[in-house]
Amino acid sequence: MRFSQFAGILSCTTAAFVSIAPIQVEAATFKVISGVTSIDRDHEDILSSIGLNLTGTNNTVAPIPSNYLVGFNIDPATNFTFSDEGGFTPLSGTIEHTGTVTFNKQITVGDFSIGFAPGRTVTGASGFVLRDTFSLNTILFDLSITKPVAFDGQNLTIPDVKLLISPEFASILQNSDLTGLFAGTARIDAQVAAVPEPDSVLAILAAGAALLATRFYTRKIKCT
């Protein structure tokens, strides 16, 4: 097949693809890439009331806002994705963090992972949990998200996340009555990036191929 024929077929195919592609606004997918999860000072006071006194931190960062207690960097290993359908619809993955805290100079937890865990039974919880991956490797808190999420296409803010003591943590503390106890407030401030949809990638590749074919065809005409 002559190149001119190939270019013509490819151009027609691309035009046909564009013409039949639905023109509509669809929900987009985004991935968390960086940011900070911060813990309010009420967390320290509440844990102190049950005998857990904060005695040290390591590899933590400044919290957002500055009057919070401590911040944990969102790690690049994060693979949490969500859709902007309905404002904010979680899809999959976890938000990973770096940094640890120590209580009573004995128990160190941290490198927290936030993700969805189906089948949770704690009253008022959202299904999201905060897991310690540093030492105990267990869920410490069920999360309750009560306020609207703020999202502008590049920045995601989840304010006023309530930390509820998990059944697993209550068992470690040897007091099942602590299950579901409000244990403080957290806030997630994340930067996100759009995840290209498969159809969008196909359209870009098709358009690019058509452009290359046109350029090569034009050069051939000039040379003949």
N, C-alpha and C positions, 0 to 999 in steps of 0.2 A: 504494500500500500504506500502510495506517495505521501510525503510529509504534509503536503498541502491538504490532502484528503483527511489525514489524521487530525490536523489542526481544525479543519472544518467540523468534523464529527465531534471532537472534544468541546469546541465552542458551543455547538448545538446542545450537547449533553448538559453542559454547565448551565446554559440558558434554561433548559427544560427543568433542571433541578431547582433553580432559583424560582421559576414560575410556579412550581407545584409546592414549594416549601410554604408551610403555613405562616402567615404574618400575624403574629399575636404575641402579647407580652406574657411570658411564662415565669413561674417561680425560678429563681436562680439558686445555685448551691455555693456555699462559702466554707472556707476552712480557717480555723484559728491558727495563727502562725506565731504570735508573741503576745506579751502583755504581763499583767500582774494580778494575782489574787490576793486580796488583803483581808485581814482579820481585825475586827473592831476590838476595842478595849474591854467591852462587856464580856468577851470570851474568857479573858484572864480572871476577871472577878468571879464569874460563875464557877469555873473549874477550881479556883481556890477554895470556894465554899464547900466543895466535896473532897478536898484534900489534895488537889493537884496544883502545886505551885510552880509557876514558870521560873526556871533557874538559869536558862541559857538559850541562845539561838546561834545558828551557824549557816552561813551562805544565804542569808535572807536579804531583802531589799527594802527600800523605803515604801511604805504603804500608800495607797490611793483611796481616800484623801489622806493628807498628812497627819490628821489627828487619830487615825486608826493605829492599832498596836504594831503590826508587823506585816510585811509583804513577801510573797513567794513568786519568783519569776516563772512565767510559763515557758516550759522547755521546748526546744525545736522538735523533740520526739512526739509532740502533740499531733494527733490525727483526727481531732473532733471536727465534724462537719454538720452544717445545718442549712435549712432552706429559709428564704425570706417569705415563704408562704404564710399568711396570717401574721406577719411581722417576725416571727421566730419559731421555727419548727425543727427540733433536733433530729438528726438523721443517724449518725453513727460515730464511733470513736471515743477517745478520752482526751481530757486536758491534763497534761503532765506538768509537774512542777519540780523545782529544785529548792533546797533549803530544809533545815530541820529545827525543831524546838525540843528542849529538854525540860522535864518536870521532876521536881524533888531530887535533882542531881542524879537520877537513876534511870528514868525512862526517856528515851529519845525517839521521836517519831518525825516523819517528814517525807520529802520527795513524793508529795501527795499526788494522787490520781483522782480526777473527777470524771465520773461516767455514769451511764444509766444501768441500773440493775433491776431487772424485772422481778416481780413477786415480792416486793418489799411490803411490810405490814405496819410500819410505823405510821400512826395517825397524823394526817396533815402533810406527809412527805410527798415530794414530787416524783419519786422514783430515781432521782439522781443521788449519788452517794460520794463521800470523800473517803478514800482509802489510803492508809499508810503503807508505803512500799519500802520503807527504810528498815524497820525492825520487826514490827508485829505482823505485817502483811495481811491486814484485815481492815474491814470497813469500820471507821471510827464514828462517822456521822452520816445520818440521812439528811438530805437537804430539802428545805421547803422554800420554793420560789413564789413569793406572794405579790411582788410588784411588777409592773410591765417592764419588759426588756427594751433597752434603747439601742437602735441600730441605724446607722446612716450610710451603709454600704462599705465602709472601711473600718469602723470601730463598733465594737459590741460591748455594752455595759449591762451587767446583770446585778442590780443593786439589792440590798436588803435580803440576802440569802440567809435563811435561818438554819443554824446548825442544831440538829436534834441527835442526842446520844443514841447510837445504834444498839440493837440487842447484843451484837458481838462485843462492843466496847463495854457495855454494862456487865457482860459476863466476865470480861477480863478484870473489871473493877469489883467483881464479886458482889454486885448489887443489882439485881434484875429490875428493881423499882426505878432505876435511873433511865430505863429505856424510854425514849421519846422526850426526855427532859430538854428544854431549850438551853443550849450551851453557848449562845453567842451569835454574832452576825458576821457574815462575810460579804465580799463584793468582788466581782470579776470584771476587770477592764482589759479587753483584748483587742488586738489588731487582727484583721482578717484579710483573706485574699479570695477572689472569686475562683471557683473551680469550673473550667471550661466544660460545657456539655458536649457529648459525643456528636450531636448534630451540628453544633457550631464548628467543631474541629473539621468535620467533613466538608462543610461549606467553605471554610478557609482554604483547605487543601484543593478543593475543586477550582476555586477562584484563582489560586496561585498557579495551578497547572495550566489553566486557560491563558493566564497572562504570559507564562513562559512560552507556551506554544505560539502565541501571537507574536512575541518578540523574535523567536527563531524563524518564523515564517516571513516576517518583515525583512530580517537580515538576508534570507535566502533570495527574496525578490531583488534586493539591492545588488546582490552579487551576481545575478543572472542577466 
